[in-house]
Amino acid sequence: MDEVRAAIIEAGSRLLREEGARGVTTRAVSQAAGVQPPTIYRLFGDKDGLLDALAEHAMAAYVGEKAIDAERDPLTDLRDGWRGHLAFGLANPDLFQLLSDPHRRGSPAVAAGDQILRRRVHRLAAAGMLRVSEERAVEMIQAAGRGAVLAMLTGNDPGLGDAMFDAITAAVLTDGPAVPSNEARTVAVAFAAIIDQLPALSDAERALMAEWLARAIKDAP
């Protein structure tokens, strides 16, 4: 049955790339996969279930290609991730629409992609480069990334992606290089990023310090 499921996923993915979501009908997919339509209903429930599986498959493959090199400059790493996100969205518009559906945010593959972004942002925080909290930076980058892809799919400005990246990094990053800063919020964000690396503190002490720092980050000028 795993081979049958794989054949259906492969056929559905091909139809989605070539014809878009409208071309992914149970009849078309069953013919392309060499199975009977009831097999699709038995494995995926309905067309929406099949589309969910196709989106999950594509996102899992995409996330599997995204590796973080701890030796690379964190800003370069973020920029490359941003460009990869745009390229994926522009090459797979129907899949991107499916994956951007807020009801699919619980998808394991989408969650894995979110975690990669969080690790990239965490590296920026640890380097003293964030002017906002890690959570705020992640949310802003995610929103800007989805908006940039949607705008580029309907517009004709090839430079929009880089312009959006420059705008969002100007909003979340400090103006200077990754060096110690006297700005209270930047120092607090950087300190919060390395709390787990302080073995002399107990779990309770680290939790309390994290709470204090979160409050300081929120209220800092």
C-alpha positions, 0 to 999 in steps of 0.5 A: 500500500505504501507503493500505491500511496507513493505512486498517487503522490507522485502523479498528483504532484506532477499534475499540480506542477503542470496544471495547477490545483484545478487539474488535481481531480481524483479521476485525473490522479487515479488515471495518472497513477494507474489506480481506481478512484476508490483507492484515493478515497480510501487513502486520502478521504477526498480531494482536499485530503489528497491536496493536503498530502501533496502539500505536505510531501512538497514541503517536507522535500523543501525543508529537507534541502534547507540546512543551517551552517553554524559557521556561516554569517547569520545574516547571509544565512537568513538572506539565502533562506529568504531567497529560497522561500521566494523561489519555492513560492514562485515555482509552486504557486498553487502549493504555496497557496495551500501551505499558506492556508492558516488551517494548515499551520499545524502541518509537521512539514510547515512546523519544521520549516518554521523551526528552521527560520526560528533557528536562523533568527536565534543565531542573529539574536545570539550575535547581538544583531536583533533589535526586537524579540526573537518571536517578533522577528520570526512573525515579521519575517514570516508575514513579509515572506508570504506577502512578498511571494503573493505580490510577486506572483501577481506583479512584475517587479523582479526586485521586490523580493530583495527590497522587501528583505532589506525593509524587514531586516532594517526593521528587526536588525540593529544598524551596526555589525554583530558586536557588543551593543550598549542598547538595552534591548539588543543586549537583553535579546542577545542574553536571552538567546544564550541562557541555555548555555549557562550550566551553573544555573538551575532550570528554575533559575534559567526560567526566571531569568528568561521571564525577566529578560522577556519583560525587559525586551518588551518594555525596553525603549 
